[in-house]
Amino acid sequence: MKKLCLIIFSFLIVQTAFNQNFLFNEDFNDFIDWKYSPDNNIGAKFKILDEVLSVNNFGTQQGEWYGPIAVKQLSSKLDVSYDDFIFSTYLISTDNIADAFGLIWIVLVDDDNTPILGVYWSDNYHDGIGMNSYRVKDPLGNNAFSRSYLGIYADGIIKEGSELASINGKVSLKKTSGQLSLHYNDGPALTTYTFATKKIATKLKIYILKYKDFPARNIKIDFIRLIKK
């Protein structure tokens, strides 16, 4: 009996320690603790259906890329230059219709909602006559013409990891000793990036955007996790 109690007690200690390492654990049961960012487009809204987040309304076009943008507090601060962590999310966008444009950008931000680092997936491929006339740039001003890819966002740039015209899987960003690595479905690193910027992350920010008057990709998020190692 004592041995059984000891096993249970040890398990609870380990489980409690593990749970305390979660700085963000979102399964989208609701949207209560989220707030729309000041740069959210007018009228843009998210929706939750069957515990999956997607876009309800992209709102009024205010720029080339537009759509809902929201933020939520981390349970505690993360020193991104010092702390090691695993950031993971499950992304879904399999419609892959011709001429549709879309992007999702999930980033850690500071108190001023300034993006620090995160993951980025974009479908900017225009399949049709005259496609060379569409010189699409992403919201950061990078040339995104005729590309569909998953990448790391850090230091104001996007480091491309893999070309993916559709996505349906777990995306992980791992930081160990200053090195970021991007993974898809727990596979090998798609790309790496050395990150040394001294920043404190306090919130997580989601963008799901469409491009001009082109059809939008149907992009969904199943969960988001951030674990401090």
Secondary structure as GFF3:
##gff-version 3
##sequence-region A 1 229
A	DSSP	alpha_helix	2	20	.	.	.	ID=ss1
A	DSSP	beta_strand	22	26	.	.	.	ID=ss2
A	DSSP	beta_strand	35	36	.	.	.	ID=ss3
A	DSSP	beta_strand	45	49	.	.	.	ID=ss4
A	DSSP	beta_strand	52	57	.	.	.	ID=ss5
A	DSSP	beta_strand	65	66	.	.	.	ID=ss6
A	DSSP	beta_strand	69	79	.	.	.	ID=ss7
A	DSSP	beta_strand	85	93	.	.	.	ID=ss8
A	DSSP	beta_strand	102	109	.	.	.	ID=ss9
A	DSSP	beta_strand	115	123	.	.	.	ID=ss10
A	DSSP	three_ten_helix	131	133	.	.	.	ID=ss11
A	DSSP	beta_strand	148	154	.	.	.	ID=ss12
A	DSSP	beta_strand	157	163	.	.	.	ID=ss13
A	DSSP	beta_strand	167	176	.	.	.	ID=ss14
A	DSSP	beta_strand	179	184	.	.	.	ID=ss15
A	DSSP	beta_strand	191	194	.	.	.	ID=ss16
A	DSSP	beta_strand	200	211	.	.	.	ID=ss17
A	DSSP	beta_strand	220	228	.	.	.	ID=ss18
###
